[in-house]
Amino acid sequence: MTTPAGGTRLTPLELLERLVAFDTESSKSNLALIDFVAEYLDSWGVPHLRVPNAEGDKAALFATLGPVTDGGVVLSGHTDVVPVTGQAWTSDPFRLRVADGRAYGRGAVDMKGFDALALAMVPAALEAGLTRPIHILLSYDEETTCLGVADTIARFGADLPRPGAVIVGEPTEMQVADAHKSVVTYNTTVHGHAAHSAKPGLGANAVMAAADLIAELNRIADAMVARGDASGRFDPPNTTVHVGVIEGGTARNILPKLCTFLWEFRGLPDLDMAEIPALFAAACERVTRERLNRYGEFGHIATVEEVSVPGLALDPGSEAERLALRLAGRNATITVPYATEAGRFQRAGIPTVVCGPGSIDQAHQPDEFITLDELARGEAFMRRLVAACAG
C-alpha cells in the first residue's frame, strides 16, 4: 500500500458540481475543464497527458493510476455536452442543483457523472497499491463525431501503454452493454438547372430528383426492416434509415436549381457499412441519368459523409465483458440504441463494453439529472474495480 500525495479528497457529488460548472457544449472549448482535472491529478501526483485537437482549442486527457504497463483498464468518459439553447430549464443548467434524490445539471448523466466517479476514485486507487493499471481517459466531441478519442487510441502501444479492456461510462443504469448500432450521417445536394415550370425541357428539377432519391431511401429502409435483427437483441430490431431535413426551390413556377437533404442510417453491428452507401450511389447514378439529364447535361448529385461512428459488435466472453459483469454484479449483458466511442476502441482491437450510471432517458433533456442512488451504485462499481486491480 502506498501513501498518496496530499490532494484534497472530493466526493463524486462535489466533483460533479465542479465539472457541471464548465460550459463544455461541443461547439465550445473544454480546456478550462481539462485544466481543472489536470490540477486535481497533479495534487495527487498522478501522471497524465493531454492530447489536443488540431486546432488546439480542445484536448483529451489520459491519466494512469498504478504501474505504467500494458493490460490496464481504461475508464472512458467524454467532457462535452449538448446545447441548452431552446430548452426550458427550471434552474441554471451549469450549476448543479440537488433536490429530491437527484442532481440536476447539463451533463449530470451524460456523462460528467461517470467522469466524477472516476476522478473521485483516485485517492483510493493510489492507496490500494494497484498491480494492474487503471487509466482515466476524458475525451471531447463525443456528441458530434466520437473522434475525440481517436488520437489517444492511435498512441496505445506506442508512447502510451496498450490497455487490455475499456469501459465506456455512458448511462446504462450500471448494466453492461456489449453491443450498439453504428451511425453514419450524410448531406446530399441535388444540383439541377432553373427554368420556367411551363418548359421543363429547358432545365432539371432538383426537388423532384431529390424526391426520387428519398423514395429510394424509403425502399432501403423497408428492406432493412424486412431483414430484421438476427441477434434478436435490438430495439428497433433492424437497421434504420432516416431523412431529417429537406430544403430546396425558390418559387412554385421555377424549376428548382438546388435541393439539399440530410439523412442517416443506424446500422446493426453485423451490417456491412458499405452496403447502404453503395445502394444510394447506384440510385444517384440512375436519377442523374433519367431525371436530371433527361433533356441535356443539366445536373449532378453530390453527397458528403459528415459523421461515421462504428458500432460495437458482440464479443462474447471478452475481458471487458467479464470484468464489467463482475464489477456491476450482473449476470447478462444488454444492447443500447445509441452510438458511443466504444466502437472506436473495439476497432483498435481492444475489448470494450459500455457501462455507466444513470438513464439515457434523461440525457439531452431540460433539467437533465442523475439520481444519487445511481451515483452510489457507480461508486460501488469503482471500489470493486480498485480492489480487482490491486489483487
C-alpha positions as CSV (number, residue, x, y, z in Angstrom):
1,M,0.0,0.0,0.0
2,T,1.3,3.4,-0.9
3,T,0.8,6.8,0.6
4,P,-0.7,9.3,-2.0
5,A,0.3,12.9,-2.3
6,G,-1.6,15.5,-0.3
7,G,-4.5,16.2,-2.6
8,T,-8.0,17.2,-1.4
9,R,-10.5,14.3,-1.2
10,L,-13.6,15.2,-3.1
11,T,-16.8,13.1,-3.2
12,P,-18.3,12.2,-6.6
13,L,-21.1,14.8,-5.9
14,E,-18.5,17.5,-5.2
15,L,-16.6,16.7,-8.3
16,L,-19.8,16.6,-10.4
17,E,-20.6,20.0,-9.1
18,R,-17.3,21.3,-10.4
19,L,-17.5,19.5,-13.7
20,V,-21.1,20.7,-14.5
21,A,-20.0,24.3,-13.8
22,F,-17.9,24.2,-17.0
23,D,-19.9,25.0,-20.1
24,T,-18.4,22.4,-22.5
25,E,-21.0,22.4,-25.2
26,S,-19.5,20.6,-28.2
27,S,-19.2,23.9,-30.1
28,K,-17.0,25.3,-27.3
29,S,-13.6,24.6,-25.8
30,N,-13.2,22.1,-23.0
31,L,-9.8,23.4,-21.9
32,A,-10.9,25.0,-18.7
33,L,-12.3,21.7,-17.5
34,I,-9.2,19.9,-18.6
35,D,-7.1,22.4,-16.7
36,F,-9.2,21.7,-13.5
37,V,-8.8,18.0,-13.9
38,A,-5.0,18.3,-14.5
39,E,-4.6,20.4,-11.4
40,Y,-6.6,17.8,-9.4
41,L,-4.5,15.0,-10.7
42,D,-1.3,16.9,-10.0
43,S,-2.4,17.4,-6.4
44,W,-2.4,13.6,-6.1
45,G,0.8,13.1,-8.0
46,V,-1.0,11.2,-10.9
47,P,0.9,11.3,-14.2
48,H,-1.3,12.5,-17.1
49,L,-1.0,13.5,-20.7
50,R,-3.0,16.0,-22.8
51,V,-3.9,15.0,-26.4
52,P,-5.0,18.2,-28.1
53,N,-7.1,18.5,-31.3
54,A,-5.6,20.0,-34.5
55,E,-7.0,23.5,-33.7
56,G,-5.7,23.5,-30.1
57,D,-8.9,24.6,-28.6
58,K,-9.9,21.2,-27.2
59,A,-8.0,18.3,-25.6
60,A,-8.4,14.8,-24.3
61,L,-6.7,13.8,-21.1
62,F,-5.2,10.4,-20.4
63,A,-4.1,9.6,-16.8
64,T,-2.6,6.4,-15.3
65,L,-3.1,5.1,-11.8
66,G,-0.7,2.3,-10.8
67,P,2.1,0.9,-12.9
68,V,2.7,2.2,-16.4
69,T,2.3,-1.2,-18.1
70,D,0.2,-2.8,-20.8
71,G,-3.0,-4.6,-20.0
72,G,-4.7,-2.0,-17.8
73,V,-8.4,-0.9,-17.7
74,V,-9.5,2.3,-19.3
75,L,-12.4,4.3,-17.9
76,S,-13.5,6.4,-20.8
77,G,-15.8,9.4,-20.5
78,H,-16.5,12.4,-22.6
79,T,-16.4,16.0,-21.4
80,D,-18.6,17.7,-24.0
81,V,-22.3,18.2,-23.6
82,V,-25.2,19.0,-25.9
83,P,-26.6,22.6,-26.1
84,V,-29.2,24.0,-23.7
85,T,-30.5,26.7,-26.1
86,G,-34.2,26.5,-26.5
87,Q,-34.7,24.2,-23.6
88,A,-36.9,25.2,-20.6
89,W,-34.7,24.6,-17.6
90,T,-36.0,25.4,-14.2
91,S,-32.6,26.3,-12.9
92,D,-29.1,27.3,-14.2
93,P,-28.0,24.2,-16.3
94,F,-24.4,24.9,-15.4
95,R,-24.9,25.0,-11.7
96,L,-25.6,21.6,-10.1
97,R,-28.8,21.5,-8.1
98,V,-29.5,18.7,-5.7
99,A,-33.2,18.0,-4.8
100,D,-35.4,15.0,-4.1
101,G,-32.6,12.5,-4.5
102,R,-31.5,13.9,-7.9
103,A,-28.6,16.0,-9.1
104,Y,-29.7,18.3,-11.9
105,G,-27.4,19.9,-14.5
106,R,-26.3,19.7,-18.1
107,G,-24.1,16.7,-18.4
108,A,-25.0,15.3,-15.0
109,V,-25.9,12.0,-16.5
110,D,-24.3,12.3,-20.0
111,M,-21.7,11.9,-18.8
112,K,-20.0,14.0,-16.2
113,G,-21.4,11.8,-13.5
114,F,-19.2,8.9,-14.7
115,D,-16.2,11.3,-15.1
116,A,-16.7,12.5,-11.5
117,L,-16.9,8.9,-10.2
118,A,-13.6,8.0,-12.0
119,L,-11.8,11.1,-10.6
120,A,-13.2,10.6,-7.0
121,M,-11.7,7.1,-7.1
122,V,-8.1,8.4,-7.4
123,P,-7.1,8.6,-3.7
124,A,-8.4,5.0,-3.1
125,A,-6.6,3.7,-6.1
126,L,-3.4,5.3,-5.0
127,E,-3.7,3.9,-1.5
128,A,-4.6,0.4,-2.8
129,G,-1.2,-0.1,-4.5
130,L,-2.5,-1.2,-7.9
131,T,-0.8,-4.0,-9.6
132,R,-2.9,-3.6,-12.8
133,P,-3.2,0.0,-14.1
134,I,-6.4,1.9,-14.2
135,H,-6.5,4.6,-16.9
136,I,-8.8,7.6,-17.0
137,L,-9.5,8.9,-20.5
138,L,-11.6,12.1,-20.8
139,S,-12.4,13.0,-24.4
140,Y,-14.2,15.7,-26.4
141,D,-16.6,15.9,-29.4
142,E,-18.4,12.6,-28.5
143,E,-21.7,14.4,-29.0
144,T,-20.8,15.3,-32.6
145,T,-18.3,12.9,-34.1
146,C,-16.9,10.5,-31.5
147,L,-13.5,11.4,-32.8
148,G,-12.2,12.9,-29.6
149,V,-10.6,9.6,-28.5
150,A,-9.1,8.8,-31.9
151,D,-5.7,10.4,-31.4
152,T,-5.3,8.8,-28.0
153,I,-6.2,5.4,-29.3
154,A,-3.6,5.8,-32.1
155,R,-0.9,6.1,-29.4
156,F,-1.8,2.9,-27.5
157,G,1.1,0.6,-27.8
158,A,3.4,3.4,-29.0
159,D,4.1,6.0,-26.4
160,L,1.1,5.0,-24.2
161,P,0.5,1.6,-22.7
162,R,-1.9,-0.6,-24.5
163,P,-4.9,-1.4,-22.4
164,G,-6.5,-4.8,-22.0
165,A,-10.1,-3.6,-21.5
166,V,-12.1,-0.4,-21.9
167,I,-15.3,0.6,-20.0
168,V,-17.1,3.5,-21.7
169,G,-19.3,5.1,-19.0
170,E,-22.3,6.2,-20.9
171,P,-25.5,5.9,-18.9
172,T,-26.8,2.3,-18.8
173,E,-28.1,2.2,-15.2
174,M,-25.0,0.2,-14.4
175,Q,-26.0,-2.6,-16.8
176,V,-23.3,-3.9,-19.1
177,A,-23.9,-3.2,-22.8
178,D,-21.9,-5.4,-25.2
179,A,-23.3,-4.0,-28.5
180,H,-24.7,-0.9,-30.1
181,K,-25.5,0.3,-33.6
182,S,-23.3,2.4,-35.9
183,V,-24.5,5.8,-37.1
184,V,-23.4,7.4,-40.3
185,T,-24.8,10.8,-41.5
186,Y,-24.8,12.4,-44.9
187,N,-25.6,15.7,-46.6
188,T,-26.8,15.2,-50.2
189,T,-27.2,18.2,-52.6
190,V,-29.0,17.8,-55.9
191,H,-27.9,20.3,-58.5
192,G,-30.5,20.9,-61.2
193,H,-31.0,23.8,-63.6
194,A,-33.5,26.6,-63.2
195,A,-36.1,27.1,-65.9
196,H,-39.8,28.1,-66.2
197,S,-42.0,25.4,-64.9
198,A,-44.0,25.5,-68.2
199,K,-40.9,24.4,-70.1
200,P,-39.4,21.5,-68.1
201,G,-37.3,20.5,-71.1
202,L,-35.2,23.6,-70.6
203,G,-33.9,22.6,-67.1
204,A,-33.7,20.0,-64.4
205,N,-35.9,19.9,-61.3
206,A,-33.7,19.3,-58.3
207,V,-36.6,18.8,-55.9
208,M,-38.2,16.1,-57.9
209,A,-34.9,14.4,-58.3
210,A,-34.4,14.6,-54.6
211,A,-37.8,13.1,-54.1
212,D,-36.8,10.1,-56.2
213,L,-33.7,9.6,-54.0
214,I,-35.7,9.9,-50.8
215,A,-38.1,7.3,-52.2
216,E,-35.2,5.0,-52.8
217,L,-34.1,5.6,-49.1
218,N,-37.6,4.5,-48.1
219,R,-37.2,1.3,-50.1
220,I,-33.8,0.7,-48.5
221,A,-35.3,1.3,-45.1
222,D,-38.1,-1.1,-45.8
223,A,-35.6,-3.8,-46.9
224,M,-33.7,-3.3,-43.6
225,V,-37.0,-3.8,-41.7
226,A,-37.7,-7.0,-43.6
227,R,-34.1,-8.2,-43.0
228,G,-34.6,-7.7,-39.2
229,D,-32.1,-8.4,-36.5
230,A,-30.6,-11.9,-36.4
231,S,-29.4,-11.4,-32.8
232,G,-32.9,-10.6,-31.6
233,R,-31.5,-8.1,-29.1
234,F,-32.0,-4.6,-30.6
235,D,-34.9,-2.2,-30.3
236,P,-35.9,-1.4,-33.0
237,P,-34.9,-4.8,-34.4
238,N,-33.4,-3.6,-37.6
239,T,-31.0,-1.1,-39.2
240,T,-32.8,2.2,-39.6
241,V,-32.6,4.8,-42.4
242,H,-33.9,8.3,-41.8
243,V,-34.2,11.6,-43.7
244,G,-34.4,14.5,-41.2
245,V,-34.2,17.7,-43.2
246,I,-35.0,18.7,-46.8
247,E,-34.7,22.2,-48.4
248,G,-35.0,23.4,-51.9
249,G,-36.7,25.6,-54.5
250,T,-37.5,29.3,-54.7
251,A,-41.0,29.5,-56.3
252,R,-43.7,27.3,-57.4
253,N,-43.3,28.2,-61.1
254,I,-39.5,27.8,-61.3
255,L,-37.7,24.5,-61.7
256,P,-35.6,24.4,-58.6
257,K,-31.9,24.6,-59.1
258,L,-30.9,23.1,-55.7
259,C,-32.3,20.7,-53.2
260,T,-30.4,19.5,-50.1
261,F,-31.4,16.8,-47.7
262,L,-29.8,15.4,-44.6
263,W,-30.0,11.7,-43.9
264,E,-28.5,8.9,-41.8
265,F,-28.5,5.2,-41.2
266,R,-28.0,3.5,-37.9
267,G,-26.7,0.0,-38.6
268,L,-26.8,-3.2,-36.7
269,P,-23.3,-4.3,-35.8
270,D,-23.3,-7.0,-38.5
271,L,-24.2,-4.6,-41.3
272,D,-21.6,-4.1,-44.0
273,M,-21.0,-0.4,-43.6
274,A,-20.6,0.0,-47.4
275,E,-23.9,-1.6,-48.3
276,I,-26.3,1.4,-47.9
277,P,-23.9,3.9,-49.4
278,A,-23.4,1.7,-52.4
279,L,-27.2,1.3,-52.9
280,F,-27.7,5.0,-52.6
281,A,-24.8,5.7,-55.0
282,A,-26.5,3.5,-57.6
283,A,-29.7,5.4,-57.2
284,C,-27.9,8.7,-57.6
285,E,-26.4,7.4,-60.9
286,R,-29.8,6.4,-62.2
287,V,-31.6,9.6,-61.1
288,T,-28.9,11.7,-62.6
289,R,-29.3,10.0,-65.9
290,E,-33.0,9.6,-66.0
291,R,-34.2,12.7,-64.2
292,L,-31.6,15.5,-64.1
293,N,-30.1,14.9,-67.5
294,R,-33.1,13.7,-69.4
295,Y,-33.1,16.8,-71.6
296,G,-29.4,17.7,-71.5
297,E,-26.4,17.8,-69.3
298,F,-28.1,19.9,-66.7
299,G,-27.4,18.4,-63.3
300,H,-25.4,16.3,-60.8
301,I,-25.7,14.9,-57.3
302,A,-23.1,15.4,-54.5
303,T,-23.1,13.5,-51.2
304,V,-20.8,14.3,-48.3
305,E,-20.4,11.9,-45.4
306,E,-20.4,14.0,-42.3
307,V,-20.1,11.6,-39.4
308,S,-19.3,7.9,-39.2
309,V,-19.3,6.2,-35.8
310,P,-18.7,2.5,-35.9
311,G,-21.0,0.1,-34.0
312,L,-20.0,-2.0,-31.1
313,A,-20.0,-5.6,-32.2
314,L,-20.8,-8.6,-30.0
315,D,-17.7,-10.1,-28.4
316,P,-18.9,-12.8,-26.1
317,G,-16.7,-13.5,-23.1
318,S,-14.3,-10.7,-23.8
319,E,-12.1,-9.5,-21.0
320,A,-14.0,-6.2,-20.8
321,E,-17.4,-8.0,-20.6
322,R,-16.3,-10.5,-17.9
323,L,-14.7,-7.7,-15.8
324,A,-17.7,-5.3,-16.1
325,L,-20.3,-8.0,-15.3
326,R,-18.4,-9.0,-12.2
327,L,-18.0,-5.4,-11.0
328,A,-21.6,-4.5,-11.8
329,G,-23.0,-7.7,-10.2
330,R,-24.8,-8.6,-13.4
331,N,-25.4,-12.0,-15.0
332,A,-26.3,-10.9,-18.5
333,T,-25.5,-8.1,-21.0
334,I,-27.8,-5.7,-22.9
335,T,-27.6,-3.7,-26.1
336,V,-28.2,0.1,-26.3
337,P,-29.8,2.0,-29.2
338,Y,-27.4,5.0,-29.2
339,A,-23.8,5.2,-30.6
340,T,-20.8,5.7,-28.4
341,E,-17.0,5.9,-28.6
342,A,-16.8,2.2,-27.8
343,G,-16.7,1.0,-31.4
344,R,-13.5,3.0,-32.0
345,F,-11.7,1.2,-29.2
346,Q,-13.0,-2.1,-30.4
347,R,-11.8,-1.4,-33.9
348,A,-8.4,-0.9,-32.5
349,G,-8.5,-4.4,-31.1
350,I,-9.3,-3.6,-27.5
351,P,-12.2,-5.4,-25.8
352,T,-14.8,-2.8,-24.9
353,V,-18.2,-2.5,-23.2
354,V,-20.5,0.3,-22.2
355,C,-21.4,0.6,-18.5
356,G,-22.2,3.7,-16.5
357,P,-24.6,5.3,-14.0
358,G,-27.9,6.9,-14.8
359,S,-30.5,6.5,-17.6
360,I,-30.1,7.6,-21.1
361,D,-33.8,8.7,-20.9
362,Q,-32.6,11.8,-19.0
363,A,-29.8,12.7,-21.4
364,H,-30.2,15.8,-23.7
365,Q,-33.3,16.8,-21.8
366,P,-34.0,20.1,-20.0
367,D,-33.5,19.5,-16.3
368,E,-31.2,16.6,-17.0
369,F,-30.4,14.7,-13.9
370,I,-28.7,11.7,-12.4
371,T,-30.1,10.1,-9.2
372,L,-28.0,10.0,-6.1
373,D,-28.7,6.2,-5.9
374,E,-27.2,5.8,-9.3
375,L,-24.1,7.7,-8.3
376,A,-23.8,5.4,-5.2
377,R,-24.1,2.3,-7.4
378,G,-21.4,3.8,-9.7
379,E,-19.2,4.5,-6.7
380,A,-19.5,0.9,-5.5
381,F,-18.5,-0.2,-9.0
382,M,-15.4,1.9,-8.8
383,R,-14.5,0.5,-5.4
384,R,-14.7,-3.1,-6.8
385,L,-12.6,-2.1,-9.7
386,V,-9.9,-0.8,-7.4
387,A,-9.9,-4.0,-5.4
388,A,-9.8,-6.1,-8.6
389,C,-6.8,-4.2,-9.9
390,A,-5.0,-4.4,-6.6
391,G,-5.3,-8.1,-6.2
